[in-house]
Amino acid sequence: MKPIGSIQTDHKTLDNMPIQPRGAGNATGRIVLQREYQDGLLDLEGFSHIYLIYLFHLSDGYSFRVRPFMDDNSHGVFATRAPKRPNPIGLSIVRLLSIRDNVIEFEGADMANGTPLLDIKPYIEQFDKVNHATSGWLKASDRAIMQARSDNRFK
Amino acid sequence: MKPIGSIQTDHKTLDNMPIQPRGAGNATGRIVLQREYQDGLLDLEGFSHIYLIYLFHLSDGYSFRVRPFMDDNSHGVFATRAPKRPNPIGLSIVRLLSIRDNVIEFEGADMANGTPLLDIKPYIEQFDKVNHATSGWLKASDRAIMQARSDNRFK
């Protein structure tokens, strides 16, 4: 595993960040792909949304039980999207805005500035859209998600 | 990065596999998590769908341009879900059936038997549901996706 590029955002610290792309709203971010991988972007611009798979590089270690931002109770780490995980892999679905050479602009920037990028995959509705999902402990309203901001608990 | 467990499926070779969980239909798979991580599963059973993040362990190397199973044209590797990627990370959204101790049964098994698992995350509709996505080059019908099967091109 080695970074294929870096994600630039306005989030310089882990504090006060949006907790998901949906909470990031129209905050934009920029992927600077290493030039050697640029050819792999061919035809990506036809997709409205992409998965970004990246490293939670500011998190250190992990716990089996975590208290996520959206709940006062603790849950198993695999039942949350918290960053302190056995393999610190982050996953965000963001809206693709533009691709120019090796630079990708996107909307929904919920990751820290300087995040190392591992992979980009197209969001494909026919593969990925889930109907009638149930979401366990998470009962938050859309409004609460939009307004939630991180603190330093996952540093 | 180290595996947290292993995924058991009926797909013993890369040939003739479903190409996505949607194509796998009700084919079930089983995750055997290493015992040391079992506590991280607390409350996961409340979610109907989970992301599995894993290694494409049978793929070797990568190309920048690939011809995916669902198209006769080649595309940049990051505009496809093909396994031969710079970082060989796979992503599947599967339906959770049961959790018993360190064993998780799921539906939608589209990965090879013995796949090393890196992470499990809950699918959270409020975070992950995308409305009005456009899917670039992929024009296949649901029927075509259900019927598509892999060949050995990504070994």
Chai-1 contact restraints between the chains, C-beta under 6 A:
chainA,res_idxA,chainB,res_idxB,connection_type,confidence,min_distance_angstrom,max_distance_angstrom,comment,restraint_id
A,M1,B,M1,contact,1.0,0.0,6.0,A-B,restraint_1
A,M1,B,N87,contact,1.0,0.0,6.0,A-B,restraint_2
A,I4,B,P86,contact,1.0,0.0,6.0,A-B,restraint_3
A,Q20,B,F127,contact,1.0,0.0,6.0,A-B,restraint_4
A,R22,B,F127,contact,1.0,0.0,6.0,A-B,restraint_5
A,D39,B,F64,contact,1.0,0.0,6.0,A-B,restraint_6
A,G40,B,F64,contact,1.0,0.0,6.0,A-B,restraint_7
A,G40,B,G76,contact,1.0,0.0,6.0,A-B,restraint_8
A,G40,B,V77,contact,1.0,0.0,6.0,A-B,restraint_9
A,G40,B,F78,contact,1.0,0.0,6.0,A-B,restraint_10
A,L41,B,G76,contact,1.0,0.0,6.0,A-B,restraint_11
A,L41,B,F78,contact,1.0,0.0,6.0,A-B,restraint_12
A,L42,B,H75,contact,1.0,0.0,6.0,A-B,restraint_13
A,L42,B,G76,contact,1.0,0.0,6.0,A-B,restraint_14
A,D43,B,H75,contact,1.0,0.0,6.0,A-B,restraint_15
A,D43,B,G76,contact,1.0,0.0,6.0,A-B,restraint_16
A,D43,B,A79,contact,1.0,0.0,6.0,A-B,restraint_17
A,D43,B,W137,contact,1.0,0.0,6.0,A-B,restraint_18
A,L44,B,G76,contact,1.0,0.0,6.0,A-B,restraint_19
A,L44,B,F78,contact,1.0,0.0,6.0,A-B,restraint_20
A,L44,B,A79,contact,1.0,0.0,6.0,A-B,restraint_21
A,G46,B,G136,contact,1.0,0.0,6.0,A-B,restraint_22
A,G46,B,W137,contact,1.0,0.0,6.0,A-B,restraint_23
A,F47,B,G136,contact,1.0,0.0,6.0,A-B,restraint_24
A,S48,B,A133,contact,1.0,0.0,6.0,A-B,restraint_25
A,S48,B,T134,contact,1.0,0.0,6.0,A-B,restraint_26
A,H49,B,V130,contact,1.0,0.0,6.0,A-B,restraint_27
A,H49,B,A133,contact,1.0,0.0,6.0,A-B,restraint_28
A,I53,B,I89,contact,1.0,0.0,6.0,A-B,restraint_29
A,F64,B,D39,contact,1.0,0.0,6.0,A-B,restraint_30
A,F64,B,G40,contact,1.0,0.0,6.0,A-B,restraint_31
A,H75,B,L42,contact,1.0,0.0,6.0,A-B,restraint_32
A,H75,B,D43,contact,1.0,0.0,6.0,A-B,restraint_33
A,G76,B,G40,contact,1.0,0.0,6.0,A-B,restraint_34
A,G76,B,L41,contact,1.0,0.0,6.0,A-B,restraint_35
A,G76,B,L42,contact,1.0,0.0,6.0,A-B,restraint_36
A,G76,B,D43,contact,1.0,0.0,6.0,A-B,restraint_37
A,G76,B,L44,contact,1.0,0.0,6.0,A-B,restraint_38
A,V77,B,G40,contact,1.0,0.0,6.0,A-B,restraint_39
A,F78,B,G40,contact,1.0,0.0,6.0,A-B,restraint_40
A,F78,B,L41,contact,1.0,0.0,6.0,A-B,restraint_41
A,F78,B,L44,contact,1.0,0.0,6.0,A-B,restraint_42
A,F78,B,I120,contact,1.0,0.0,6.0,A-B,restraint_43
A,A79,B,D43,contact,1.0,0.0,6.0,A-B,restraint_44
A,A79,B,L44,contact,1.0,0.0,6.0,A-B,restraint_45
A,A79,B,P122,contact,1.0,0.0,6.0,A-B,restraint_46
A,R81,B,K121,contact,1.0,0.0,6.0,A-B,restraint_47
A,P86,B,I4,contact,1.0,0.0,6.0,A-B,restraint_48
A,N87,B,M1,contact,1.0,0.0,6.0,A-B,restraint_49
A,N87,B,L118,contact,1.0,0.0,6.0,A-B,restraint_50
A,N87,B,D119,contact,1.0,0.0,6.0,A-B,restraint_51
A,I89,B,I53,contact,1.0,0.0,6.0,A-B,restraint_52
A,I89,B,D119,contact,1.0,0.0,6.0,A-B,restraint_53
A,L118,B,N87,contact,1.0,0.0,6.0,A-B,restraint_54
A,D119,B,N87,contact,1.0,0.0,6.0,A-B,restraint_55
A,D119,B,I89,contact,1.0,0.0,6.0,A-B,restraint_56
A,I120,B,F78,contact,1.0,0.0,6.0,A-B,restraint_57
A,K121,B,R81,contact,1.0,0.0,6.0,A-B,restraint_58
A,P122,B,A79,contact,1.0,0.0,6.0,A-B,restraint_59
A,Y123,B,V130,contact,1.0,0.0,6.0,A-B,restraint_60
A,Y123,B,A133,contact,1.0,0.0,6.0,A-B,restraint_61
A,I124,B,S135,contact,1.0,0.0,6.0,A-B,restraint_62
A,I124,B,L138,contact,1.0,0.0,6.0,A-B,restraint_63
A,E125,B,A133,contact,1.0,0.0,6.0,A-B,restraint_64
A,E125,B,S135,contact,1.0,0.0,6.0,A-B,restraint_65
A,Q126,B,I145,contact,1.0,0.0,6.0,A-B,restraint_66
A,F127,B,Q20,contact,1.0,0.0,6.0,A-B,restraint_67
A,F127,B,R22,contact,1.0,0.0,6.0,A-B,restraint_68
A,V130,B,H49,contact,1.0,0.0,6.0,A-B,restraint_69
A,V130,B,Y123,contact,1.0,0.0,6.0,A-B,restraint_70
A,A133,B,S48,contact,1.0,0.0,6.0,A-B,restraint_71
A,A133,B,H49,contact,1.0,0.0,6.0,A-B,restraint_72
A,A133,B,Y123,contact,1.0,0.0,6.0,A-B,restraint_73
A,A133,B,E125,contact,1.0,0.0,6.0,A-B,restraint_74
A,T134,B,S48,contact,1.0,0.0,6.0,A-B,restraint_75
A,S135,B,I124,contact,1.0,0.0,6.0,A-B,restraint_76
A,S135,B,E125,contact,1.0,0.0,6.0,A-B,restraint_77
A,G136,B,G46,contact,1.0,0.0,6.0,A-B,restraint_78
A,G136,B,F47,contact,1.0,0.0,6.0,A-B,restraint_79
A,W137,B,D43,contact,1.0,0.0,6.0,A-B,restraint_80
A,W137,B,G46,contact,1.0,0.0,6.0,A-B,restraint_81
A,L138,B,I124,contact,1.0,0.0,6.0,A-B,restraint_82
A,I145,B,Q126,contact,1.0,0.0,6.0,A-B,restraint_83
